[in-house]
Amino acid sequence: MPGLLCCRTLYYNMLTQEEQKFIVYWETNREKQSRLSYQILAGIPYGLLFSLPIAVNYIVGRFWYKRADAVGMSQFNPLVLVFAVLLITAFVSVLYKKFRWEELDQRYKELIVKKNQTP
């Protein structure tokens, strides 16, 4: 049985081709993806998924409730909506990309430990 246990340990500690490709990829792109400017630019689509429905809701709401439209237009500054959409977009994009970077970095560190444990 000890021989079988040794073979299982070797099999589980070996890196697959996909894991080796990920290690090479992350070593080359790790620093680039950790920059704030990259996180904002790359995360914009995810940020827009959260912020654009707010603007759409405001614009569509004008058509189905006329009294709210009258009150809203008298007290509304469009710059506030634009600023809110931009702020939400930036926040969500950085939050998403930062979270994604942490996930990939954790995976990279785990694979490095697994790679170093192989005899």
CORCOR-V996673 format. One line per field, one symbol per residue. ss: DSSP state (A for helix, B for strand, O for the rest). phi: phi as a letter, one per 30 degrees, with the letter a starting at -180 (. if undefined). burial: 1 if it has 24 or more other ideal C-beta (glycine too) atoms within 12 Angstrom, else 0. A space follows every 50 residues. Layout:
# CORCOR-V996673
ss = ???
phi = ???
burial = ???
This chain:
# CORCOR-V996673
ss = OAAAAAAAAAAAAOOOAAAAAAAAAAAAAAAAAAOAAAAAAAOAAAAAAA AAAAAAAAAAAAAAOAAAAAAAAAAOOAAAAAAAAAAAAAAAAAAAAAAA AAAAAAAAAAAAAAAAAOO
phi = .dddddddddddddddddddddddddddcdddddddddddddceeddddc cdeddddddddddcbdddddddddcccddddddddddddddddddddddd ddddddddddddddddddd
burial = 00000000000000100000011001000000100000110011011001 11010001000000000000000000000000001001110111011100 1000000100100000000
